[in-house]
């Protein structure tokens, strides 16, 4: 009976532990221990919400500093999410910043999702009392585009976060979605050359 009770207690935690997956850049950083990250500022994309929250997409090159002669390096997209963790009435809100990565292997699928489903629907209302949701998951981030009548919402959720109920979303900046596509295509072209 004790074993059965222990098993019932442990099983939910095993399921949670198995759900966490990391992108190739995160695995590279963890394995290397000491890295240099070069962000391409000229090709970044930044989304800002009306509340002051932001999500930034940076093409990046990650260099393993432990490899003296033959420096091993990989590329990826660094995603920095800054969001409110506590709101106060008479003083400044409390923010936190979290970083997630999109691996090069995830970029073609994400580009296809934006080009096939999101960009064409930026100017198409769904109709009265109709909702359409488009969701794309990378290993560390979930992208969601909701259309309800003429209202559009773009949501970016970091999966491996300490704040499960916090995420970035915007209604007013959905017209800027094509700029993410530009950053993704820049990274894809850079890795092909």
PEJOLIN-V233973 format. One record per pair of residues at least 12 apart in sequence whose C-alpha atoms are under 8 Angstrom apart, sorted by the first residue. I is the first residue (numbers start at 1). J is the second residue. D is the distance in whole Angstrom. If there is no record, write none. Layout:
BEGIN
i=I j=J d=D
i=I j=J d=D
END
This chain:
BEGIN
i=20 j=160 d=7
i=21 j=139 d=6
i=21 j=140 d=7
i=22 j=139 d=6
i=22 j=140 d=6
i=23 j=101 d=6
i=23 j=102 d=6
i=23 j=103 d=6
i=23 j=139 d=6
i=23 j=140 d=7
i=24 j=102 d=8
i=24 j=103 d=5
i=24 j=104 d=8
i=25 j=62 d=8
i=25 j=74 d=7
i=25 j=75 d=7
i=25 j=76 d=6
i=25 j=101 d=6
i=25 j=102 d=7
i=25 j=103 d=6
i=26 j=100 d=8
i=26 j=101 d=6
i=29 j=62 d=8
i=29 j=64 d=8
i=32 j=64 d=6
i=32 j=65 d=8
i=32 j=66 d=7
i=33 j=64 d=8
i=34 j=64 d=6
i=34 j=65 d=6
i=34 j=66 d=6
i=35 j=62 d=7
i=35 j=63 d=5
i=35 j=64 d=5
i=35 j=65 d=5
i=35 j=66 d=8
i=36 j=62 d=6
i=36 j=63 d=5
i=36 j=64 d=7
i=36 j=65 d=7
i=37 j=60 d=7
i=37 j=61 d=6
i=37 j=62 d=5
i=37 j=63 d=6
i=38 j=60 d=5
i=38 j=61 d=5
i=38 j=62 d=6
i=39 j=58 d=6
i=39 j=59 d=6
i=39 j=60 d=5
i=39 j=61 d=7
i=40 j=58 d=6
i=40 j=59 d=5
i=40 j=60 d=6
i=41 j=58 d=7
i=41 j=59 d=8
i=43 j=58 d=7
i=43 j=59 d=7
i=43 j=183 d=6
i=43 j=186 d=7
i=44 j=56 d=7
i=44 j=57 d=5
i=44 j=58 d=5
i=44 j=59 d=7
i=44 j=183 d=6
i=45 j=57 d=5
i=45 j=58 d=7
i=45 j=179 d=6
i=45 j=180 d=6
i=45 j=183 d=7
i=47 j=173 d=7
i=47 j=176 d=8
i=48 j=170 d=8
i=48 j=173 d=8
i=49 j=168 d=8
i=49 j=169 d=7
i=49 j=170 d=6
i=49 j=172 d=8
i=49 j=173 d=8
i=50 j=170 d=8
i=52 j=83 d=8
i=53 j=81 d=8
i=53 j=82 d=5
i=53 j=83 d=5
i=53 j=84 d=7
i=53 j=168 d=7
i=54 j=80 d=8
i=54 j=81 d=6
i=54 j=82 d=5
i=54 j=83 d=7
i=54 j=168 d=7
i=55 j=79 d=7
i=55 j=80 d=6
i=55 j=81 d=4
i=55 j=82 d=6
i=55 j=156 d=8
i=55 j=168 d=7
i=56 j=78 d=8
i=56 j=79 d=6
i=56 j=80 d=5
i=56 j=81 d=7
i=57 j=77 d=6
i=57 j=78 d=6
i=57 j=79 d=5
i=57 j=80 d=7
i=57 j=180 d=7
i=57 j=183 d=7
i=58 j=77 d=5
i=58 j=78 d=5
i=58 j=79 d=6
i=58 j=183 d=8
i=59 j=75 d=8
i=59 j=76 d=6
i=59 j=77 d=5
i=59 j=78 d=6
i=59 j=183 d=7
i=59 j=184 d=8
i=59 j=186 d=8
i=59 j=187 d=6
i=60 j=75 d=6
i=60 j=76 d=5
i=60 j=77 d=6
i=60 j=78 d=6
i=61 j=73 d=7
i=61 j=74 d=6
i=61 j=75 d=4
i=61 j=76 d=7
i=62 j=74 d=5
i=62 j=75 d=6
i=62 j=76 d=8
i=75 j=103 d=7
i=75 j=104 d=7
i=75 j=187 d=8
i=75 j=191 d=7
i=76 j=101 d=7
i=76 j=102 d=6
i=76 j=103 d=5
i=76 j=104 d=5
i=76 j=187 d=7
i=77 j=101 d=6
i=77 j=102 d=5
i=77 j=103 d=7
i=77 j=104 d=8
i=77 j=184 d=8
i=77 j=187 d=8
i=78 j=99 d=7
i=78 j=100 d=6
i=78 j=101 d=5
i=78 j=102 d=7
i=79 j=99 d=6
i=79 j=100 d=5
i=79 j=101 d=6
i=79 j=102 d=7
i=80 j=97 d=7
i=80 j=98 d=6
i=80 j=99 d=5
i=80 j=100 d=7
i=81 j=97 d=6
i=81 j=98 d=5
i=81 j=99 d=6
i=81 j=158 d=8
i=81 j=168 d=7
i=82 j=95 d=7
i=82 j=96 d=6
i=82 j=97 d=4
i=82 j=98 d=6
i=83 j=95 d=5
i=83 j=96 d=6
i=83 j=97 d=7
i=83 j=166 d=7
i=83 j=167 d=7
i=83 j=168 d=7
i=84 j=96 d=6
i=84 j=166 d=8
i=85 j=163 d=8
i=85 j=166 d=7
i=98 j=158 d=8
i=98 j=161 d=7
i=100 j=140 d=6
i=100 j=141 d=7
i=100 j=158 d=7
i=101 j=140 d=6
i=101 j=141 d=8
i=102 j=138 d=7
i=102 j=139 d=8
i=102 j=140 d=7
i=102 j=141 d=8
i=104 j=187 d=8
i=104 j=188 d=7
i=104 j=191 d=8
i=106 j=138 d=7
i=107 j=184 d=6
i=107 j=188 d=7
i=108 j=188 d=8
i=110 j=136 d=7
i=111 j=181 d=6
i=111 j=184 d=7
i=111 j=185 d=7
i=113 j=136 d=7
i=114 j=178 d=8
i=114 j=181 d=7
i=117 j=134 d=7
i=118 j=134 d=8
i=118 j=145 d=7
i=119 j=177 d=8
i=119 j=178 d=7
i=122 j=152 d=8
i=122 j=174 d=7
i=122 j=175 d=7
i=124 j=150 d=8
i=125 j=147 d=7
i=125 j=148 d=8
i=125 j=149 d=6
i=125 j=150 d=5
i=125 j=151 d=8
i=126 j=147 d=7
i=126 j=148 d=7
i=126 j=149 d=5
i=126 j=150 d=7
i=127 j=148 d=8
i=127 j=149 d=5
i=127 j=150 d=7
i=128 j=149 d=5
i=129 j=148 d=7
i=129 j=149 d=6
i=130 j=148 d=6
i=130 j=149 d=6
i=131 j=146 d=7
i=131 j=147 d=6
i=131 j=148 d=4
i=131 j=149 d=7
i=132 j=146 d=6
i=132 j=147 d=5
i=132 j=148 d=7
i=133 j=145 d=6
i=133 j=146 d=4
i=133 j=147 d=6
i=134 j=146 d=6
i=139 j=159 d=8
i=140 j=158 d=6
i=140 j=159 d=5
i=140 j=160 d=6
i=141 j=156 d=7
i=141 j=157 d=6
i=141 j=158 d=5
i=141 j=159 d=5
i=142 j=155 d=8
i=142 j=156 d=6
i=142 j=157 d=5
i=142 j=158 d=7
i=142 j=159 d=7
i=143 j=155 d=6
i=143 j=156 d=5
i=143 j=157 d=7
i=144 j=156 d=7
i=151 j=171 d=7
i=152 j=171 d=6
i=152 j=174 d=7
i=153 j=169 d=7
i=153 j=170 d=6
i=153 j=171 d=5
i=153 j=174 d=7
i=154 j=169 d=5
i=154 j=170 d=5
i=154 j=171 d=6
i=154 j=174 d=6
i=155 j=167 d=7
i=155 j=168 d=6
i=155 j=169 d=4
i=155 j=170 d=7
i=156 j=168 d=5
i=156 j=169 d=6
END
